[in-house]
Amino acid sequence: MTHVIAQPCIDVKDKACVDVCPVDCIHGGDEDPQLYINPADCIDCTLCVDACPVNAIFAEEDLPSEWSAFTESNAKFFEK
């Protein structure tokens, strides 16, 4: 299991989640539409969930079905 950043993060990128992540698995540059969680590094600590001001971060199994594509887009970001 991992956590996924979904649609509410697009064009917001608050980065409060980045500040609380103990394993530095949340990334995204100014040119990216959102932030992304590296599924290989995420330890499921849930600190980012509470820190996100727009409620964009979900445990993979709790991700709303309309945002299911974000699981793949988060993983693909780290294939670059």
C-alpha positions in Angstrom: 0.0 0.0 0.0 1.0 3.6 -0.6 -0.5 7.0 -0.5 -1.6 8.9 -3.6 -1.9 12.6 -4.3 -5.0 13.3 -6.4 -6.9 16.0 -8.2 -7.3 18.6 -5.4 -3.5 19.2 -5.5 -3.5 20.3 -9.2 -2.4 23.9 -9.4 -2.3 24.2 -5.6 1.0 22.4 -4.6 0.9 23.7 -1.0 4.0 21.6 0.0 2.9 21.3 3.7 3.0 17.6 3.0 6.6 17.8 1.9 7.6 19.5 5.1 6.2 16.7 7.3 7.3 13.6 5.2 10.0 11.8 7.2 11.3 9.9 4.2 11.3 12.7 1.6 9.0 10.8 -0.9 6.9 13.8 -2.1 8.2 15.6 -5.1 7.1 18.0 -7.8 8.7 21.0 -9.5 7.2 24.4 -10.3 6.6 23.1 -13.9 4.6 20.1 -12.7 0.8 20.5 -12.2 0.8 18.8 -8.8 3.0 17.0 -6.2 3.6 13.3 -6.4 4.3 10.5 -3.8 6.9 8.0 -4.7 5.2 4.6 -4.0 8.6 2.9 -3.6 9.6 5.2 -0.8 6.3 5.9 1.0 6.1 4.3 4.4 2.4 4.9 5.0 2.9 7.1 8.0 -0.1 9.3 7.1 1.5 12.5 8.3 1.0 14.0 4.8 -2.7 13.3 4.9 -3.3 15.6 7.9 -0.9 18.2 6.6 -2.6 18.6 3.2 -4.9 21.7 3.3 -6.9 20.6 0.3 -7.5 17.0 1.2 -5.7 15.6 -1.8 -3.8 12.7 -0.3 -5.4 9.3 0.2 -4.3 5.8 1.1 -4.4 3.9 -2.2 -7.3 1.7 -1.1 -9.3 4.8 0.0 -8.8 6.8 -3.2 -12.1 7.8 -4.7 -12.8 5.8 -7.9 -13.0 8.9 -10.1 -9.4 9.6 -9.2 -8.0 6.1 -9.7 -5.8 7.3 -12.6 -3.7 9.2 -10.0 -2.2 6.0 -8.6 -0.5 5.4 -12.0 0.4 9.1 -12.5 2.1 9.3 -9.1 4.2 6.2 -9.9 5.0 7.3 -13.5 6.4 10.6 -12.3 9.3 8.7 -10.7 10.0 6.7 -13.8 11.6 9.7 -15.4 
